[in-house]
Structures are given as C-alpha cells and as structure tokens.
C-alpha cells in the first residue's frame, strides 16, 4: 500500500509539473549547472541557472515574468536564456543574464549574451539612468560590425548626481544619439555628489563611437564653487560638460550643444582625443574648449560663446584644429584670468584657418609661449572689436598666418612682446583703438603686404631690441607716427607708403636702425602732420641710431 501511494504521488507531481510548464507557471527551480561549453560569457561566469527550469516558455509570445521572479529568487548567480525570446514586462538585472536567447520588452529585444548585430536601446523607456544600460553592456562584447545605439527620446531628461560614463572595451561601436540639439536635452545636476565630475566622462584606453543630436545642460553652473561664475572664481574640480582623459577617445557628431557647466565645456587631458566638429559651447564657467597635456581636440567650425575664461585653449603640448571656428563674448573670470578668444600656451598649438574671434574681453588671439597658425583669421571687425588687441604674441609665442585681419579692437591690432613673433602675408591692422602693430621687448615681426590704416595710435611701433622686416607696407591715417622705431631695427623693402599720419612719418631714436635702402620700387612719405623723417634722412646721431632711407 505504501509503495502504491508513493508511486501515485510521483505520477501526480510529474503531471502537475508538466502542466505548470505548459501554462508558463513558475515552480520551484530544480537545478544549477555548469555553463555549457561555447555559451556566451562562459569563460568567466561559473555556474548558471536555466530559465526554463523556472517555467519560462521563451517563445516570443508568452509573458515570462513569473519565471524570471522565480529564477531570481532561486539563485544569486547567473540566469541562462537558451535560444529564443523571453517576453517580459520589465527587464531583469541584465548583469546576471547569459545565453544565446533574447529578452524582449515592448518590442525592444536585448541579447542575453554577446551582441552580434545592430542593437537600439531606447532611453529612458524605464531605465533609471545610463549606468543601468552600461551595466548591461559591460558584461557583453559588441562583435563584428555590430553597433549599439542608445536612442534618447525628445524632451528634457534630468540626471541627478550622475554623469554618463560610457566605459566599454568595444565603446567605439557605441552611439549615444538624441533627436537633435533643439529637441533632446540631458540636464546634469548635483554632479559633485555622483561618480562623475562631467556630463560625459571617459577615462583610460576607451572610446565612445558617437555622441550626437542633443544638448548637454549643466543646470545653470550647478556645482560651481562660488555658486555661479557671476559670483566668484570656480574650482578645478567643478563639473564640466565633456571630458576625456588618460588616452580616451570621444567622437561628437555635428549636432551637439554644451551649455552652462560650472567649468569647461569640452576638455581633453593627458593624451586624449575629442572630435567635436560643429559643437556649440555656451556660457561655461571656465574655458570653452580645451586640449591639454598632449591631447588633441578637433573642433572644425565650432561655436564658442560667452564663456568665462578662454574660448578655445591649447596648453602643455595640446593641439586644437579649429578652422572655421567662431569665438565671441568671452569674459574674465574673477581674479582677471581668461578673456581671450583663442589662446595657445606653454607649447600648445592651435590651427585656426578662416576662424573668427570677436567681442571678447581681452585679445582675439593670444600665443603665450605657444603657436597659432591661422590663415584668413579675423579678429574683431566693425562693431565686433575685442576689448584687448586683435592678436597678441608673448613670451616666445608665435602667430603664423596669411590674409589676417585685426580691426576695430580697443587694445590695438597686433601686440608682440617678450620675444613674440608674427610671420605672414597681407596683414591688415586698421581702425583699432591703439597702435596698428606694436612690437616690443625683443620680438620679431615679418610681413609682406602690411596695411595699417586709421588706428588711434601709431601705424607701426617697434621698441627695445625688436626687429621688423616688412615688404610692401601701406601705413596711412593713423593718429600718431606712421613708423616709430625706439631702439629697435626696421628693415623695409619693395614699396613703402607712409602718408597722412597725425605724427611723424618715420621716426628713429635711442639707437634704433631704420633701413629702407631695399625700397627699390618707391618710398613715399608725405602728408604727415609732424614731418616726414626724424632726424633728417641719411644722417646719424651721437647715440648710435642710423637712418638709411634709400631714394625718396
């Protein structure tokens, strides 16, 4: 009798179990086994639990929520999804999922194992934050030519206390894409209390394949040490918009805006690279775009506006490619730092062909022991002048550029000081609030085709051991002297016209040497209010200056 009852119980239990599996009900899980050979993730994941043991159908139609609940209660380890599609109402903890199957929610299917074909993950779509998405991706390779696109819905999405840290071994195939910078905004608040000090931050030998179609908003300088750049100086630890450091690579598309972060907008550091063509950087609490310590930023046609600090800044061997970029309205930070449109310092280099720098609190372009190469650059302009000079080179800094214009700047067209250098063809420094060109303290000015008109000061002022070599110059209508040589050396050749200036045409003093013997075509010095030459041409004085003006 006992044997008969035991047999009946075994038969009844088997019948109930099979019926439960057919109905998709969850029964107590029955086994945890070694992961089958060749299964995705098998190299490092140890034991696994087969979702089918909890009653999952995995047929692409039946809802498997109950099976997932039972499976996650049965094990703290991994859950194996065999080939097929498990339909759920909410994604489980995907960091615990392995296998060849898929988990599907509202039409979005995520592979249980490695990603072998293009995958789109909608955001927010129930995700609390981006870290959840990257926890899922972090346990999976993105293989072959597959691309993962995190598609961000239109609207404003607030991320509190957390930035986006897209760290993945296959991150070059991860794209984070909104619906357009005017349609999709990610607002970052309280970044100082989270894991990242940047809206988007990548550290180390990783890549982010694409960031595009969105605005990154710093929530009105949230986290600024003084509350706002309007109230005081910030701190080096203030949150920034986009940061790559220690060799990381971030690629932006052509439809990205970064605004009102407490510190920098785009910052590459320690050998990193950021591609940021057409990026807009607005009202950051410090420098807009920065490449530092051997890093590179490509910012072709970027727009940087109303930042506290420098608009585009390369220092410590950083390099920025910024042809066609426009920088405007930079402001001094508290304490007086910044205010320049473009600045290359301490071995930094900026390539800025056909760029524009206007309405800045200090100079349009500053090379401070750095190098700026900028054919076709424009500093200032009518109603758009910079409050400092158009161009400034100091402490060995160099500016190389043809067809450069520096006009309507309050502090003058060009200032070279402390060994600064300018080399170029067709430089136009006109209509400035001080000298057209000022070259002092051992600096070097080399120009073919130099035009300096209507400045509120001298056309060319050169002082204290500096050298100017000019070929074909036209200096007219300045309120001061046309050419003033004060203990320096000026050598001119080809055609020179110095006319209608408010002071002397050409004046040389304090041991200066003015040599115009090479003016083979014409030397025209006329109509200047204080006379043509001082002293008279072809004379010497008792203090060593010499005048060799050639033929008039």
ZAMARGU-4260 file (C-alpha; in steps of 0.2 Angstrom, whole numbers, plus 5000, padded with zeros to 4 digits):
<rodrens>
0) 5000/5000/5000 | 5014/5012/5004 | 5023/5008/4988 | 5006/5011/4979 | 5004/5028/4987
5) 5022/5033/4983 | 5020/5029/4965 | 5004/5038/4964 | 5012/5054/4972 | 5026/5053/4960
10) 5014/5052/4945 | 5003/5066/4951 | 5019/5078/4954 | 5025/5074/4937 | 5008/5078/4930
15) 5007/5095/4939 | 5025/5100/4935 | 5022/5097/4916 | 5005/5106/4917 | 5014/5121/4926
20) 5027/5121/4912 | 5014/5121/4899 | 5005/5135/4907 | 5020/5146/4910 | 5018/5145/4929
25) 5033/5145/4940 | 5038/5130/4950 | 5052/5129/4962 | 5068/5129/4952 | 5077/5112/4951
30) 5095/5114/4945 | 5110/5124/4944 | 5123/5118/4932 | 5140/5122/4924 | 5138/5133/4909
35) 5138/5124/4893 | 5154/5125/4883 | 5154/5139/4870 | 5140/5148/4878 | 5142/5167/4878
40) 5151/5173/4894 | 5156/5155/4899 | 5175/5160/4901 | 5172/5169/4917 | 5154/5166/4924
45) 5155/5150/4933 | 5138/5142/4937 | 5121/5146/4929 | 5103/5143/4931 | 5092/5138/4916
50) 5077/5150/4915 | 5067/5135/4908 | 5068/5127/4925 | 5058/5140/4932 | 5044/5138/4919
55) 5049/5150/4906 | 5042/5147/4888 | 5055/5158/4879 | 5043/5158/4863 | 5042/5176/4859
60) 5024/5177/4864 | 5021/5171/4882 | 5025/5183/4896 | 5039/5175/4907 | 5038/5187/4921
65) 5033/5174/4934 | 5048/5163/4928 | 5060/5177/4930 | 5054/5181/4948 | 5056/5163/4952
70) 5073/5161/4944 | 5080/5177/4953 | 5073/5171/4969 | 5082/5154/4967 | 5099/5160/4964
75) 5111/5174/4967 | 5121/5168/4952 | 5118/5169/4933 | 5102/5165/4923 | 5104/5156/4907
80) 5092/5160/4892 | 5093/5147/4879 | 5089/5152/4860 | 5073/5160/4858 | 5064/5176/4865
85) 5058/5178/4883 | 5045/5191/4884 | 5044/5202/4900 | 5035/5217/4907 | 5052/5224/4914
90) 5070/5220/4910 | 5078/5209/4924 | 5095/5213/4931 | 5104/5210/4914 | 5121/5209/4923
95) 5116/5192/4929 | 5109/5186/4912 | 5119/5175/4899 | 5115/5164/4885 | 5110/5164/4866
100) 5092/5170/4868 | 5084/5187/4869 | 5074/5196/4882 | 5060/5207/4875 | 5051/5221/4882
105) 5038/5232/4872 | 5047/5227/4856 | 5065/5230/4862 | 5075/5214/4862 | 5091/5213/4871
110) 5103/5199/4868 | 5106/5188/4884 | 5124/5186/4878 | 5136/5195/4866 | 5129/5207/4854
115) 5132/5201/4836 | 5120/5213/4826 | 5115/5231/4827 | 5105/5235/4843 | 5095/5250/4848
120) 5091/5254/4866 | 5078/5267/4869 | 5080/5279/4884 | 5073/5282/4896 | 5060/5268/4892
125) 5060/5263/4910 | 5079/5264/4913 | 5083/5274/4929 | 5099/5281/4922 | 5113/5277/4910
130) 5123/5267/4922 | 5109/5253/4921 | 5112/5252/4902 | 5131/5252/4904 | 5130/5238/4917
135) 5121/5228/4904 | 5133/5232/4890 | 5148/5230/4902 | 5146/5211/4903 | 5145/5209/4884
140) 5156/5211/4869 | 5150/5220/4853 | 5156/5209/4840 | 5160/5211/4821 | 5152/5226/4813
145) 5138/5227/4826 | 5133/5245/4833 | 5124/5248/4849 | 5114/5264/4848 | 5106/5272/4864
150) 5092/5282/4857 | 5087/5296/4868 | 5069/5302/4867 | 5064/5321/4864 | 5062/5332/4879
155) 5072/5336/4894 | 5079/5322/4905 | 5086/5326/4922 | 5101/5316/4928 | 5104/5320/4947
160) 5121/5316/4955 | 5127/5306/4940 | 5135/5308/4923 | 5137/5296/4908 | 5152/5285/4909
165) 5152/5275/4893 | 5167/5264/4898 | 5167/5248/4887 | 5180/5238/4878 | 5170/5240/4862
170) 5165/5258/4865 | 5170/5263/4848 | 5154/5255/4842 | 5143/5263/4855 | 5132/5278/4849
175) 5123/5289/4861 | 5110/5299/4850 | 5096/5311/4853 | 5083/5318/4842 | 5093/5334/4839
180) 5101/5348/4850 | 5085/5358/4850 | 5074/5343/4853 | 5084/5332/4866 | 5092/5339/4882
185) 5101/5330/4896 | 5102/5341/4911 | 5115/5336/4924 | 5113/5342/4942 | 5122/5339/4958
190) 5137/5331/4948 | 5148/5334/4963 | 5139/5320/4973 | 5140/5307/4959 | 5153/5296/4951
195) 5157/5308/4938 | 5163/5326/4938 | 5157/5328/4920 | 5141/5326/4910 | 5150/5313/4899
200) 5167/5307/4905 | 5179/5294/4898 | 5195/5289/4907 | 5208/5277/4901 | 5211/5267/4885
205) 5192/5268/4879 | 5182/5275/4865 | 5165/5282/4863 | 5160/5280/4845 | 5147/5294/4844
210) 5138/5307/4854 | 5126/5317/4844 | 5109/5325/4842 | 5107/5333/4859 | 5111/5347/4872
215) 5121/5344/4887 | 5115/5356/4900 | 5125/5360/4916 | 5109/5367/4925 | 5115/5385/4927
220) 5133/5381/4933 | 5126/5368/4946 | 5141/5363/4957 | 5151/5379/4954 | 5162/5383/4969
225) 5155/5400/4971 | 5138/5396/4966 | 5140/5404/4949 | 5154/5412/4938 | 5144/5428/4941
230) 5148/5427/4960 | 5166/5422/4961 | 5180/5411/4955 | 5177/5392/4952 | 5187/5377/4956
235) 5197/5365/4946 | 5185/5351/4952 | 5169/5360/4946 | 5159/5349/4934 | 5162/5351/4916
240) 5152/5345/4900 | 5163/5333/4891 | 5179/5326/4897 | 5192/5313/4890 | 5207/5309/4900
245) 5222/5297/4901 | 5221/5292/4882 | 5202/5291/4880 | 5194/5295/4863 | 5176/5303/4862
250) 5168/5307/4845 | 5155/5320/4844 | 5143/5322/4829 | 5139/5338/4821 | 5123/5342/4831
255) 5129/5344/4849 | 5127/5359/4861 | 5136/5361/4878 | 5130/5375/4890 | 5131/5382/4907
260) 5143/5369/4915 | 5152/5376/4930 | 5169/5373/4922 | 5174/5368/4904 | 5163/5363/4890
265) 5174/5351/4881 | 5191/5345/4889 | 5204/5333/4883 | 5218/5329/4895 | 5233/5318/4897
270) 5235/5311/4879 | 5216/5310/4875 | 5207/5315/4859 | 5190/5323/4856 | 5182/5325/4839
275) 5170/5340/4841 | 5167/5347/4824 | 5152/5360/4824 | 5150/5359/4843 | 5142/5374/4851
280) 5149/5378/4868 | 5139/5392/4878 | 5142/5401/4894 | 5153/5389/4903 | 5161/5394/4920
285) 5178/5392/4913 | 5187/5389/4896 | 5175/5383/4882 | 5186/5370/4873 | 5202/5364/4880
290) 5216/5352/4874 | 5230/5350/4887 | 5245/5339/4891 | 5247/5331/4874 | 5229/5329/4870
295) 5220/5334/4853 | 5203/5342/4850 | 5196/5343/4833 | 5184/5357/4833 | 5181/5362/4815
300) 5168/5376/4813 | 5164/5375/4832 | 5155/5390/4840 | 5160/5396/4857 | 5150/5410/4865
305) 5150/5420/4881 | 5162/5408/4892 | 5171/5414/4907 | 5189/5411/4903 | 5196/5407/4886
310) 5185/5402/4871 | 5197/5389/4863 | 5213/5385/4873 | 5228/5373/4870 | 5241/5372/4883
315) 5255/5360/4888 | 5258/5352/4871 | 5239/5351/4867 | 5233/5353/4849 | 5217/5360/4843
320) 5211/5360/4825 | 5198/5374/4824 | 5197/5380/4806 | 5181/5390/4803 | 5178/5391/4822
325) 5170/5407/4829 | 5173/5413/4847 | 5164/5428/4854 | 5160/5436/4870 | 5172/5428/4882
330) 5173/5436/4899 | 5186/5437/4913 | 5184/5425/4927 | 5185/5433/4945 | 5204/5437/4948
335) 5206/5443/4930 | 5211/5426/4921 | 5205/5422/4903 | 5195/5434/4892 | 5204/5428/4876
340) 5195/5421/4861 | 5209/5409/4856 | 5225/5405/4866 | 5239/5394/4864 | 5251/5392/4879
345) 5265/5383/4886 | 5269/5373/4870 | 5251/5372/4864 | 5246/5373/4846 | 5230/5379/4838
350) 5227/5378/4819 | 5213/5390/4815 | 5211/5394/4797 | 5197/5406/4792 | 5192/5407/4811
355) 5184/5422/4819 | 5187/5430/4836 | 5176/5445/4841 | 5169/5454/4856 | 5180/5446/4869
360) 5185/5454/4885 | 5204/5453/4880 | 5213/5448/4864 | 5206/5439/4849 | 5221/5428/4848
365) 5235/5425/4860 | 5250/5415/4858 | 5258/5414/4875 | 5274/5403/4873 | 5263/5393/4860
370) 5259/5393/4842 | 5244/5399/4832 | 5243/5395/4813 | 5228/5404/4806 | 5227/5409/4788
375) 5212/5420/4785 | 5209/5423/4803 | 5198/5438/4808 | 5200/5447/4825 | 5186/5460/4828
380) 5178/5470/4814 | 5166/5484/4814 | 5155/5484/4830 | 5163/5467/4834 | 5180/5473/4841
385) 5189/5464/4855 | 5192/5474/4871 | 5211/5469/4871 | 5221/5468/4855 | 5216/5458/4840
390) 5232/5447/4840 | 5245/5445/4854 | 5261/5435/4855 | 5271/5435/4870 | 5285/5425/4879
395) 5291/5417/4863 | 5273/5414/4857 | 5271/5414/4838 | 5257/5418/4826 | 5259/5412/4808
400) 5246/5417/4795 | 5242/5425/4778 | 5227/5436/4774 | 5224/5440/4793 | 5213/5455/4798
405) 5213/5463/4815 | 5202/5478/4815 | 5191/5489/4827 | 5200/5481/4843 | 5201/5493/4858
410) 5219/5487/4863 | 5226/5488/4845 | 5228/5477/4830 | 5243/5467/4835 | 5255/5467/4850
415) 5271/5457/4850 | 5280/5457/4867 | 5293/5447/4876 | 5300/5438/4861 | 5284/5436/4852
420) 5283/5433/4833 | 5272/5436/4819 | 5275/5429/4801 | 5263/5431/4787 | 5257/5439/4771
425) 5245/5453/4769 | 5241/5458/4787 | 5228/5471/4789 | 5228/5480/4806 | 5216/5495/4804
430) 5203/5505/4813 | 5210/5500/4830 | 5209/5509/4847 | 5228/5509/4849 | 5243/5506/4838
435) 5240/5496/4822 | 5255/5485/4827 | 5266/5486/4842 | 5282/5476/4843 | 5292/5477/4859
440) 5305/5468/4870 | 5315/5458/4858 | 5300/5452/4847 | 5300/5449/4828 | 5288/5455/4815
445) 5289/5448/4797 | 5276/5453/4785 | 5274/5455/4766 | 5260/5466/4762 | 5257/5476/4779
450) 5242/5488/4779 | 5239/5499/4794 | 5226/5512/4792 | 5216/5524/4804 | 5222/5517/4820
455) 5221/5528/4836 | 5240/5527/4839 | 5255/5523/4828 | 5254/5513/4812 | 5269/5503/4817
460) 5278/5505/4834 | 5293/5495/4837 | 5304/5496/4853 | 5318/5489/4864 | 5328/5477/4854
465) 5314/5471/4842 | 5315/5468/4824 | 5303/5471/4810 | 5305/5466/4792 | 5292/5472/4780
470) 5289/5471/4762 | 5276/5482/4754 | 5268/5491/4768 | 5255/5505/4767 | 5253/5515/4783
475) 5240/5529/4782 | 5229/5540/4793 | 5234/5535/4810 | 5233/5547/4824 | 5251/5545/4829
480) 5268/5542/4820 | 5267/5531/4804 | 5283/5521/4809 | 5291/5523/4826 | 5307/5515/4830
485) 5313/5516/4848 | 5329/5507/4850 | 5325/5493/4838 | 5328/5488/4820 | 5317/5491/4805
490) 5321/5484/4788 | 5309/5488/4773 | 5310/5483/4755 | 5300/5485/4739 | 5286/5498/4740
495) 5283/5508/4757 | 5270/5521/4759 | 5268/5531/4775 | 5255/5545/4772 | 5244/5557/4781
500) 5248/5551/4799 | 5245/5563/4814 | 5263/5562/4820 | 5280/5560/4811 | 5280/5549/4795
505) 5296/5539/4801 | 5305/5542/4817 | 5320/5533/4824 | 5328/5536/4841 | 5338/5528/4855
510) 5350/5518/4845 | 5337/5512/4833 | 5341/5507/4815 | 5329/5510/4801 | 5335/5503/4784
515) 5325/5506/4769 | 5338/5505/4756 | 5330/5490/4749 | 5314/5500/4744 | 5318/5498/4726
520) 5301/5502/4719 | 5295/5518/4729 | 5297/5526/4746 | 5283/5538/4749 | 5282/5548/4765
525) 5271/5563/4764 | 5257/5572/4772 | 5262/5568/4789 | 5257/5581/4802 | 5274/5582/4811
530) 5285/5579/4796 | 5292/5565/4785 | 5308/5560/4794 | 5316/5562/4811 | 5330/5566/4811
535) 5333/5570/4793 | 5336/5556/4781 | 5354/5549/4778 | 5361/5556/4795 | 5367/5548/4811
540) 5366/5554/4829 | 5378/5554/4843 | 5369/5540/4852 | 5371/5527/4838 | 5355/5526/4828
545) 5356/5526/4810 | 5345/5531/4795 | 5347/5524/4778 | 5331/5528/4769 | 5336/5525/4751
550) 5328/5535/4737 | 5313/5545/4741
</rodrens>
